[in-house]
Amino acid sequence: MASTKLLSLTCILLLSGLVVFGEMEVTAAAPEPCPVVCIQGGYITCDNYPCQKLDGCVCECAPKDGINCVLHLLTTGDSFKCPAQA
């Protein structure tokens, strides 16, 4: 009985550790902030940065490793597909 509880506690601790390390990995992969100063608002979305609106008002602000990035301009509501960066 005690060994079952110890095994359950061990499993919970291991899973918690995996979740924490997974969160750290996502945070570490965040792109650098864009050095371009934007007067008009905008943001960039990329397929490999799910659920993130990246700062930027020009496609040059898209991350170098970005896949299918799209620039969204808030003032006009327009969206533009950014070319792949080399």
N, CA, C and O atoms as a GROMACS GRO file, in nm:
protein
  344
    1MET      N    1   0.082  -0.119   0.000
    1MET     CA    2   0.000   0.000   0.000
    1MET      C    3   0.087   0.126   0.000
    1MET      O    4   0.063   0.218  -0.077
    2ALA      N    5   0.189   0.128   0.087
    2ALA     CA    6   0.278   0.244   0.094
    2ALA      C    7   0.361   0.255  -0.033
    2ALA      O    8   0.389   0.366  -0.079
    3SER      N    9   0.401   0.141  -0.090
    3SER     CA   10   0.481   0.146  -0.212
    3SER      C   11   0.400   0.200  -0.330
    3SER      O   12   0.455   0.265  -0.418
    4THR      N   13   0.268   0.172  -0.332
    4THR     CA   14   0.181   0.225  -0.437
    4THR      C   15   0.172   0.376  -0.427
    4THR      O   16   0.175   0.446  -0.529
    5LYS      N   17   0.159   0.429  -0.305
    5LYS     CA   18   0.151   0.573  -0.286
    5LYS      C   19   0.284   0.639  -0.325
    5LYS      O   20   0.285   0.746  -0.386
    6LEU      N   21   0.394   0.574  -0.289
    6LEU     CA   22   0.526   0.628  -0.324
    6LEU      C   23   0.545   0.630  -0.475
    6LEU      O   24   0.599   0.726  -0.530
    7LEU      N   25   0.502   0.525  -0.543
    7LEU     CA   26   0.512   0.518  -0.687
    7LEU      C   27   0.427   0.627  -0.752
    7LEU      O   28   0.470   0.691  -0.848
    8SER      N   29   0.305   0.649  -0.700
    8SER     CA   30   0.217   0.753  -0.754
    8SER      C   31   0.279   0.890  -0.734
    8SER      O   32   0.275   0.973  -0.825
    9LEU      N   33   0.335   0.916  -0.618
    9LEU     CA   34   0.398   1.044  -0.589
    9LEU      C   35   0.518   1.066  -0.681
    9LEU      O   36   0.540   1.177  -0.730
   10THR      N   37   0.596   0.962  -0.704
   10THR     CA   38   0.711   0.970  -0.792
   10THR      C   39   0.668   1.005  -0.935
   10THR      O   40   0.730   1.090  -1.000
   11CYS      N   41   0.564   0.940  -0.982
   11CYS     CA   42   0.512   0.968  -1.117
   11CYS      C   43   0.464   1.112  -1.130
   11CYS      O   44   0.490   1.178  -1.230
   12ILE      N   45   0.395   1.161  -1.029
   12ILE     CA   46   0.345   1.299  -1.031
   12ILE      C   47   0.461   1.397  -1.036
   12ILE      O   48   0.458   1.494  -1.111
   13LEU      N   49   0.564   1.372  -0.955
   13LEU     CA   50   0.680   1.461  -0.954
   13LEU      C   51   0.753   1.459  -1.088
   13LEU      O   52   0.796   1.564  -1.136
   14LEU      N   53   0.768   1.343  -1.148
   14LEU     CA   54   0.834   1.334  -1.278
   14LEU      C   55   0.755   1.407  -1.386
   14LEU      O   56   0.813   1.479  -1.467
   15LEU      N   57   0.624   1.390  -1.388
   15LEU     CA   58   0.540   1.459  -1.486
   15LEU      C   59   0.545   1.610  -1.465
   15LEU      O   60   0.549   1.686  -1.562
   16SER      N   61   0.545   1.654  -1.340
   16SER     CA   62   0.554   1.797  -1.312
   16SER      C   63   0.684   1.854  -1.364
   16SER      O   64   0.687   1.963  -1.421
   17GLY      N   65   0.792   1.780  -1.345
   17GLY     CA   66   0.922   1.824  -1.396
   17GLY      C   67   0.924   1.835  -1.547
   17GLY      O   68   0.982   1.928  -1.601
   18LEU      N   69   0.861   1.741  -1.616
   18LEU     CA   70   0.854   1.747  -1.762
   18LEU      C   71   0.776   1.868  -1.809
   18LEU      O   72   0.814   1.932  -1.907
   19VAL      N   73   0.669   1.900  -1.741
   19VAL     CA   74   0.588   2.017  -1.776
   19VAL      C   75   0.672   2.144  -1.758
   19VAL      O   76   0.671   2.231  -1.846
   20VAL      N   77   0.743   2.155  -1.647
   20VAL     CA   78   0.826   2.273  -1.622
   20VAL      C   79   0.934   2.286  -1.728
   20VAL      O   80   0.954   2.396  -1.780
   21PHE      N   81   1.005   2.178  -1.761
   21PHE     CA   82   1.108   2.185  -1.864
   21PHE      C   83   1.049   2.216  -2.000
   21PHE      O   84   1.112   2.284  -2.081
   22GLY      N   85   0.930   2.166  -2.029
   22GLY     CA   86   0.862   2.198  -2.155
   22GLY      C   87   0.830   2.346  -2.165
   22GLY      O   88   0.846   2.404  -2.272
   23GLU      N   89   0.786   2.407  -2.056
   23GLU     CA   90   0.758   2.550  -2.055
   23GLU      C   91   0.885   2.630  -2.074
   23GLU      O   92   0.883   2.731  -2.144
   24MET      N   93   0.994   2.587  -2.014
   24MET     CA   94   1.120   2.658  -2.029
   24MET      C   95   1.167   2.654  -2.173
   24MET      O   96   1.224   2.751  -2.222
   25GLU      N   97   1.145   2.542  -2.241
   25GLU     CA   98   1.188   2.529  -2.379
   25GLU      C   99   1.112   2.625  -2.469
   25GLU      O  100   1.171   2.688  -2.556
   26VAL      N  101   0.980   2.639  -2.449
   26VAL     CA  102   0.899   2.730  -2.529
   26VAL      C  103   0.945   2.873  -2.506
   26VAL      O  104   0.956   2.950  -2.602
   27THR      N  105   0.972   2.910  -2.382
   27THR     CA  106   1.018   3.044  -2.352
   27THR      C  107   1.152   3.073  -2.417
   27THR      O  108   1.174   3.182  -2.468
   28ALA      N  109   1.242   2.977  -2.415
   28ALA     CA  110   1.375   2.996  -2.472
   28ALA      C  111   1.369   3.014  -2.623
   28ALA      O  112   1.460   3.074  -2.680
   29ALA      N  113   1.266   2.963  -2.689
   29ALA     CA  114   1.256   2.970  -2.834
   29ALA      C  115   1.193   3.100  -2.883
   29ALA      O  116   1.178   3.118  -3.004
   30ALA      N  117   1.157   3.190  -2.792
   30ALA     CA  118   1.093   3.315  -2.833
   30ALA      C  119   1.190   3.398  -2.917
   30ALA      O  120   1.309   3.404  -2.887
   31PRO      N  121   1.139   3.462  -3.023
   31PRO     CA  122   1.226   3.540  -3.109
   31PRO      C  123   1.272   3.670  -3.042
   31PRO      O  124   1.212   3.716  -2.945
   32GLU      N  125   1.378   3.726  -3.095
   32GLU     CA  126   1.430   3.854  -3.045
   32GLU      C  127   1.331   3.965  -3.078
   32GLU      O  128   1.263   3.958  -3.181
   33PRO      N  129   1.321   4.068  -2.994
   33PRO     CA  130   1.232   4.179  -3.025
   33PRO      C  131   1.282   4.255  -3.149
   33PRO      O  132   1.403   4.262  -3.174
   34CYS      N  133   1.190   4.310  -3.224
   34CYS     CA  134   1.225   4.380  -3.347
   34CYS      C  135   1.280   4.519  -3.315
   34CYS      O  136   1.219   4.592  -3.237
   35PRO      N  137   1.393   4.557  -3.374
   35PRO     CA  138   1.452   4.688  -3.347
   35PRO      C  139   1.383   4.802  -3.420
   35PRO      O  140   1.413   4.919  -3.393
   36VAL      N  141   1.292   4.772  -3.513
   36VAL     CA  142   1.224   4.877  -3.590
   36VAL      C  143   1.118   4.941  -3.502
   36VAL      O  144   1.039   4.871  -3.439
   37VAL      N  145   1.116   5.074  -3.498
   37VAL     CA  146   1.016   5.147  -3.420
   37VAL      C  147   0.894   5.164  -3.509
   37VAL      O  148   0.904   5.218  -3.619
   38CYS      N  149   0.778   5.120  -3.461
   38CYS     CA  150   0.656   5.126  -3.539
   38CYS      C  151   0.571   5.245  -3.496
   38CYS      O  152   0.543   5.263  -3.377
   39ILE      N  153   0.530   5.325  -3.592
   39ILE     CA  154   0.436   5.434  -3.563
   39ILE      C  155   0.295   5.379  -3.571
   39ILE      O  156   0.211   5.409  -3.486
   40GLN      N  157   0.270   5.300  -3.672
   40GLN     CA  158   0.138   5.236  -3.684
   40GLN      C  159   0.146   5.097  -3.624
   40GLN      O  160   0.248   5.028  -3.636
   41GLY      N  161   0.040   5.055  -3.561
   41GLY     CA  162   0.039   4.926  -3.493
   41GLY      C  163   0.034   4.810  -3.589
   41GLY      O  164  -0.018   4.820  -3.700
   42GLY      N  165   0.089   4.700  -3.545
   42GLY     CA  166   0.086   4.578  -3.623
   42GLY      C  167   0.146   4.464  -3.544
   42GLY      O  168   0.207   4.485  -3.439
   43TYR      N  169   0.128   4.345  -3.594
   43TYR     CA  170   0.188   4.227  -3.534
   43TYR      C  171   0.208   4.121  -3.640
   43TYR      O  172   0.153   4.130  -3.749
   44ILE      N  173   0.288   4.021  -3.606
   44ILE     CA  174   0.322   3.913  -3.699
   44ILE      C  175   0.283   3.780  -3.637
   44ILE      O  176   0.305   3.757  -3.517
   45THR      N  177   0.226   3.692  -3.718
   45THR     CA  178   0.199   3.555  -3.673
   45THR      C  179   0.277   3.460  -3.765
   45THR      O  180   0.293   3.486  -3.884
   46CYS      N  181   0.323   3.349  -3.707
   46CYS     CA  182   0.395   3.247  -3.784
   46CYS      C  183   0.342   3.110  -3.742
   46CYS      O  184   0.303   3.089  -3.627
   47ASP      N  185   0.342   3.018  -3.836
   47ASP     CA  186   0.291   2.882  -3.807
   47ASP      C  187   0.368   2.813  -3.695
   47ASP      O  188   0.308   2.739  -3.617
   48ASN      N  189   0.498   2.837  -3.686
   48ASN     CA  190   0.576   2.767  -3.585
   48ASN      C  191   0.587   2.845  -3.454
   48ASN      O  192   0.666   2.808  -3.366
   49TYR      N  193   0.511   2.952  -3.439
   49TYR     CA  194   0.497   3.024  -3.312
   49TYR      C  195   0.347   3.032  -3.281
   49TYR      O  196   0.289   3.141  -3.284
   50PRO      N  197   0.286   2.917  -3.251
   50PRO     CA  198   0.141   2.915  -3.233
   50PRO      C  199   0.099   2.999  -3.112
   50PRO      O  200   0.170   3.007  -3.012
   51CYS      N  201  -0.017   3.059  -3.124
   51CYS     CA  202  -0.079   3.137  -3.015
   51CYS      C  203   0.007   3.256  -2.974
   51CYS      O  204  -0.004   3.301  -2.860
   52GLN      N  205   0.092   3.308  -3.062
   52GLN     CA  206   0.174   3.424  -3.030
   52GLN      C  207   0.153   3.531  -3.136
   52GLN      O  208   0.155   3.503  -3.256
   53LYS      N  209   0.134   3.653  -3.090
   53LYS     CA  210   0.137   3.769  -3.177
   53LYS      C  211   0.271   3.836  -3.154
   53LYS      O  212   0.295   3.895  -3.049
   54LEU      N  213   0.359   3.826  -3.253
   54LEU     CA  214   0.494   3.879  -3.241
   54LEU      C  215   0.495   4.027  -3.276
   54LEU      O  216   0.424   4.070  -3.367
   55ASP      N  217   0.574   4.105  -3.202
   55ASP     CA  218   0.584   4.248  -3.229
   55ASP      C  219   0.645   4.271  -3.365
   55ASP      O  220   0.736   4.200  -3.407
   56GLY      N  221   0.594   4.372  -3.434
   56GLY     CA  222   0.653   4.409  -3.562
   56GLY      C  223   0.551   4.472  -3.654
   56GLY      O  224   0.433   4.437  -3.652
   57CYS      N  225   0.598   4.565  -3.737
   57CYS     CA  226   0.511   4.631  -3.833
   57CYS      C  227   0.565   4.618  -3.975
   57CYS      O  228   0.506   4.672  -4.069
   58VAL      N  229   0.676   4.546  -3.991
   58VAL     CA  230   0.734   4.516  -4.122
   58VAL      C  231   0.778   4.370  -4.122
   58VAL      O  232   0.810   4.315  -4.016
   59CYS      N  233   0.782   4.309  -4.238
   59CYS     CA  234   0.818   4.167  -4.246
   59CYS      C  235   0.960   4.139  -4.200
   59CYS      O  236   0.991   4.026  -4.162
   60GLU      N  237   1.047   4.239  -4.204
   60GLU     CA  238   1.183   4.219  -4.157
   60GLU      C  239   1.187   4.184  -4.009
   60GLU      O  240   1.288   4.132  -3.960
   61CYS      N  241   1.079   4.213  -3.936
   61CYS     CA  242   1.072   4.182  -3.793
   61CYS      C  243   1.032   4.037  -3.767
   61CYS      O  244   1.035   3.991  -3.653
   62ALA      N  245   0.995   3.964  -3.872
   62ALA     CA  246   0.958   3.823  -3.855
   62ALA      C  247   1.082   3.745  -3.813
   62ALA      O  248   1.192   3.777  -3.856
   63PRO      N  249   1.065   3.641  -3.729
   63PRO     CA  250   1.181   3.563  -3.688
   63PRO      C  251   1.248   3.494  -3.807
   63PRO      O  252   1.181   3.453  -3.902
   64LYS      N  253   1.378   3.482  -3.800
   64LYS     CA  254   1.455   3.420  -3.911
   64LYS      C  255   1.409   3.278  -3.937
   64LYS      O  256   1.413   3.230  -4.051
   65ASP      N  257   1.365   3.208  -3.830
   65ASP     CA  258   1.320   3.070  -3.848
   65ASP      C  259   1.168   3.061  -3.864
   65ASP      O  260   1.111   2.952  -3.856
   66GLY      N  261   1.103   3.174  -3.887
   66GLY     CA  262   0.957   3.176  -3.900
   66GLY      C  263   0.908   3.102  -4.024
   66GLY      O  264   0.968   3.112  -4.131
   67ILE      N  265   0.799   3.029  -4.007
   67ILE     CA  266   0.739   2.954  -4.118
   67ILE      C  267   0.601   3.014  -4.148
   67ILE      O  268   0.518   3.026  -4.058
   68ASN      N  269   0.578   3.050  -4.275
   68ASN     CA  270   0.452   3.108  -4.320
   68ASN      C  271   0.410   3.226  -4.232
   68ASN      O  272   0.298   3.228  -4.179
   69CYS      N  273   0.497   3.323  -4.218
   69CYS     CA  274   0.468   3.441  -4.135
   69CYS      C  275   0.378   3.538  -4.210
   69CYS      O  276   0.388   3.553  -4.332
   70VAL      N  277   0.290   3.602  -4.136
   70VAL     CA  278   0.196   3.698  -4.193
   70VAL      C  279   0.200   3.825  -4.109
   70VAL      O  280   0.193   3.821  -3.986
   71LEU      N  281   0.213   3.939  -4.178
   71LEU     CA  282   0.211   4.070  -4.114
   71LEU      C  283   0.068   4.120  -4.112
   71LEU      O  284   0.000   4.121  -4.214
   72HIS      N  285   0.021   4.162  -3.995
   72HIS     CA  286  -0.115   4.214  -3.978
   72HIS      C  287  -0.104   4.361  -3.936
   72HIS      O  288  -0.048   4.391  -3.831
   73LEU      N  289  -0.157   4.452  -4.018
   73LEU     CA  290  -0.155   4.594  -3.985
   73LEU      C  291  -0.286   4.632  -3.917
   73LEU      O  292  -0.394   4.607  -3.972
   74LEU      N  293  -0.277   4.691  -3.801
   74LEU     CA  294  -0.396   4.724  -3.724
   74LEU      C  295  -0.469   4.846  -3.780
   74LEU      O  296  -0.592   4.853  -3.772
   75THR      N  297  -0.396   4.941  -3.837
   75THR     CA  298  -0.460   5.064  -3.884
   75THR      C  299  -0.549   5.040  -4.005
   75THR      O  300  -0.654   5.103  -4.017
   76THR      N  301  -0.508   4.951  -4.094
   76THR     CA  302  -0.586   4.926  -4.216
   76THR      C  303  -0.661   4.794  -4.212
   76THR      O  304  -0.756   4.774  -4.288
   77GLY      N  305  -0.619   4.703  -4.126
   77GLY     CA  306  -0.679   4.571  -4.121
   77GLY      C  307  -0.624   4.477  -4.227
   77GLY      O  308  -0.671   4.364  -4.241
   78ASP      N  309  -0.524   4.523  -4.303
   78ASP     CA  310  -0.464   4.440  -4.409
   78ASP      C  311  -0.370   4.336  -4.351
   78ASP      O  312  -0.314   4.354  -4.243
   79SER      N  313  -0.354   4.227  -4.425
   79SER     CA  314  -0.258   4.121  -4.390
   79SER      C  315  -0.173   4.091  -4.512
   79SER      O  316  -0.223   4.087  -4.625
   80PHE      N  317  -0.044   4.069  -4.488
   80PHE     CA  318   0.050   4.042  -4.598
   80PHE      C  319   0.135   3.921  -4.561
   80PHE      O  320   0.186   3.912  -4.449
   81LYS      N  321   0.150   3.828  -4.656
   81LYS     CA  322   0.237   3.713  -4.632
   81LYS      C  323   0.381   3.758  -4.648
   81LYS      O  324   0.418   3.818  -4.749
   82CYS      N  325   0.462   3.729  -4.547
   82CYS     CA  326   0.603   3.769  -4.549
   82CYS      C  327   0.684   3.667  -4.628
   82CYS      O  328   0.660   3.547  -4.618
   83PRO      N  329   0.781   3.715  -4.709
   83PRO     CA  330   0.868   3.620  -4.780
   83PRO      C  331   0.959   3.549  -4.681
   83PRO      O  332   0.992   3.604  -4.575
   84ALA      N  333   1.000   3.429  -4.715
   84ALA     CA  334   1.091   3.353  -4.629
   84ALA      C  335   1.224   3.426  -4.624
   84ALA      O  336   1.275   3.473  -4.725
   85GLN      N  337   1.280   3.434  -4.503
   85GLN     CA  338   1.408   3.504  -4.485
   85GLN      C  339   1.522   3.404  -4.497
   85GLN      O  340   1.511   3.289  -4.454
   86ALA      N  341   1.631   3.450  -4.554
   86ALA     CA  342   1.747   3.362  -4.572
   86ALA      C  343   1.838   3.368  -4.452
   86ALA      O  344   1.941   3.301  -4.449
   0.00000   0.00000   0.00000
